Amino acid sequence: MYDFEFVKPSTIAEATKALTAEGAQALSGGQTLVPTMKQRLASPGVLVCLTGIAETKGVCKGDGGLHVGAATPHAVVAREAASHYPALAALAGGIGDPAVRNRGTLGGSIANNDPAACYPSAVLGSGATVVTNKRKIAADDYFQGMFTTALEEGEFITEVAFPIPEKAAYVKFNQPASRFALTAVFVAKYADGVRVAVTGASNDGVFRWSEAEEALSKDFSAAALAGLSVDHSDFISDLHGTPAYRGNLVKVLTARAVAAA
C-alpha cells in the first residue's frame, strides 16, 4: 500500500463535493478496489468511502418496485429482498462467500461492472433504473462494455430501482475457486415481455439475449428455446472454457432459469 487520504462523508452532497478533489476515487465495499490498490495497479490520492451515507442503504418496496440502496451489502439484500423479489435475493445470497457478502455492495458491483459479476445480470434482466447523485439511468443505457458504464467523473450510484416481475430466476454456473459466474443467466417475465440477461460469457460484458426474449415472450417454457443458439463469436476464452462451451451454457442455463421461474 501507499499513503492516501481517507474521507467518509455522511450525505450525498458531501460525497459529491469530496469527489471533486484531485485524485479522488469512490470506495464502496472495496472488494475490487482494495486488492487492486494492494497490487499497486491503482493509486488514488483520496478514497471517498460511500458506506457512511445512511440514505444509500437498505431495501424497501414502493413506487411499483423494489428500491435497493447502493451501499447495501449482498447479505442484506439476500435477507430483506426475499419476500419481495426472491430471484434477486437468491442471486445476492450466492455471491462469493460470507465475507464477501457482508462487505460487497450492489453499487460497488455494478459500478465496477466485472464481466463475470452476478448483479449486472439482475439489473439488466429486470430493466432496472440506476439512480446516481446526478440523474437516473435505464439499465439498457448503463452497461457499456467490460468494466465500462455510463457513469461520468464524480458520479456515483445511490440506489437501484427494480421493477418486480411476474416470474424470475437466476441460474449460475460457478467458477469453483472464485465463485464468479463462469456463465450465468437472469430471466424475468413481465406483463409486456421477457428479459434475458447473460453474464460471465461475453468479452463485452453483460448482455441481453434478444432471440430468447422474443421466443419466451410468445411461449414462456424451456421448449421455446429448442431451436435457438447464441452467437458466441466474441465470447470469453480461457482455461475454464471455450467460447463454444460458454455459448452452450447460455442456452442450457436459460432453459433452467425458465423452468425454475
WOTA-V159941 format. One line per field, one symbol per residue. ss: DSSP state (~ for helix, > for strand, _ for the rest). phi: phi as a letter, one per 20 degrees, with the letter a starting at -180 (. if undefined). burial: + if it has 16 or more other C-alpha atoms within 10 Angstrom, else -. A space follows every 10 residues. Layout:
BEGIN
ss=???
phi=???
burial=???
END
This chain:
BEGIN
ss=____>>>___ _~~~~~~~__ ___>>>>___ __~~~~~~__ _____>>>>_ ___~~~__>> >>__>>>>>_ __>~~~~~~~ _____~~~~~ ~~~____~~~ ~~~_>~~~~~ ~~______~~ ~~~~~~__>> >>___>>>~~ ~~>_____>_ ______>>>> >>>___>>>> >>>>______ >>>>>>>>>> __>>>>>>>_ _>____>>_~ ~~~~~~~~__ _~~~~_____ ____>__>__ >_~~~~~~~~ ~~~~~~~~~~ _
phi=.bfbecccfd cffffgfffe ffmfcfcdfm fdffffffel ebbfecedfe eeegfdcocb drlmbdddff eefgfffgee egedbgffff gffdelcgff fedfcgfffe fflffdfegg fffffemfde ddfcadcfgf efecpglcce fdgndbedac ddfeefbaac ccefeffemf efbbcddcdd geqddcddcn defenfbeef ffgffffebe bfffegeebe fdfdefcbfe regffffffg ffffffffff f
burial=------+++- -+--++-++- ---+++++++ +-+------- --++++++++ +++--++++- +---++++++ ++++++++-+ ++-+++++++ ++++++---+ +-++++++++ ++++++++++ ++++++++++ ++---++++- -+++++-++- +--+++++++ +++++-++++ ++++----++ ++++++++++ ---+++++++ +++++++++- -++++++--+ ++-++----+ -+--++---- --++++++++ ++++++++-- +
END
